Amino acid sequence: MSWEFLLIIVAFIALMYFMMVRPQKKRQEEQKALLNALQPGSRVLLNSGIIGTIRAIGDAQMVVELAPGTEVTVLKQVIVKPMKPEEEEFEYADDASVAVPESAVGGSDPLDGSDNPALWSGDASSQPSPSDPSAPSDTRGTDGTQTH
């Protein structure tokens, strides 16, 4: 074996270290620093694409609130990044109050179902007629047994 071949092997190993191992260690250190900087109340992006608010932080896990009253426990490794207010498309309020759509201010709320006949109660038009073939028919006898 010549010393030139040995030198090429050493150079190749050094190149592999600087191309693969070192960047990976740097990413791990950045992720660790990111996790240490998070505090309860921070908005974060999970690796599933879900955005939530940190409520509690443990050694290996965090409690993240996805919606008011909906909390999940996740591993710290699933935190991708903290969310900045300018990155979020929708405005998020920490309280449980719900914003009323402008279209609902002057009249009926389009989300209340008042325009959907299937949700009207006590209306004969929402009940299936006996002659409707798509309506389920009751084929039970007077004693409760099934008849054909």
N, C-alpha and C positions, 0 to 999 in steps of 0.2 A: 504494500500500500504506500502510495506516495504521499508526501506532506501536502501536496496540492489538493488531492482528493479529500483528505481530512479537513483541510481548510474550507472546502466547498460544503461539506457536511455541517460543520460548525456554523457557517454563514447561513445555511438553509434553516437550521434549528433556531438561530437568532431571529431570522426573518419571520418564521412561524410564530415565535413568541410575540414579536411586536405587531404582527398582523392579527392574531387571534386572542391570545391570552390577556394581553395588556388592555385592549379595549373592553373586553368582558369584565375585567376587574374594575375598570373605570365606571362602567354602567352600573355595576353592583354598588359601588360607593355612592354614586349619584342617587340611586334608588333608596339607599339607606338614609342619606341626608334628607331626601324628600320626605320619607316617612317620619323622621325625627322632627321635621319642621311642622308637621300637621298638628292641628289643635282641634278640640271639639268645636263645632260650628263651621268648620271649613267645608266648602263644597268640593267634591272630588268626582273624578271620572273612574268608573270601574272598568276592568278589561272586558266586561260583557257589553259595554256601551251605555250602561245605566249611570245616571248622574244622581248623587245623593249628598246628604249632609252628615258629617261625622258627629255622633252623639257621645260615644265613649271609646277610649283607646286602652287596649291591654298590651301585654307583651307580644303576643302573636296574632291577636285578632282585634277587630274594630266593630263597633255597632254603628251601622249606617242607616239613616232614615231616608227612605225612598220617597215617601209621601207622608203628609201629616198622619201620625199614628201607625205608620207601617215601617217597622224597623227590622233589619236583618243583621246577622252576625257574619262577617266576612274575614277571610285571612288578610293580613296586611299586604301580601304579595299581589292581590288583585287590584290594588290602587295603581292606576296608570299615571295620573297627574292631578294636581289641584286645578280646579276650574277658576278662571278669572271672570269677573262679571261681563266683560266685553266678549267673551267666548260663548256665553249662553244665549241661545236664541229667544228663550222665553223668560219673562221676569218671574222670579221665584220669591214667594213671601214665606217667612218662617212661621207666621201665625196661621191658624186654621181658617181664617176668613177667605171667602170665595168672592172673586170679582164678578159683578153682575154685567153681562154683555150689554152693550149700548142698545141693541135691538130690543132688549127686554124692558127698557126703562119706560117707554111710551105705551106699551101694550102687554099682551100676554107673552110669557117666556116661551120661546120656541122649543125649549128643552123639557117643558113640563108635560108634554104629551097631549095637550088640549086639542091639537089638530089631528090626532091619530084616533080614528074610530075604534080601533081594537082595544084601546085603553079606557074608553068611556064605560062607566059602570051604570047599570040600571037602564041601559038603552037597548030596546028590542032589536035595533038594526045590527048590533054587534053580536047577537046570539045567532047560532046557525039555525036555519029553518029545518023542519023535519023532512022536507022534500029535497034538501041539499045532499047530493050523493057523496060529497067530500066530508060531510059531517059524520063524526063517529056515532054509530048506532048502538043502543043499549039492547043487548039480546039476553038479558037476564029474566028469568021467570019470577013469579011472585014470591017463590020460596028462596030466591037468591042464587039458585043454581044456573049455570050457563046453559042456554038453549041454542039450537042451530037452526 
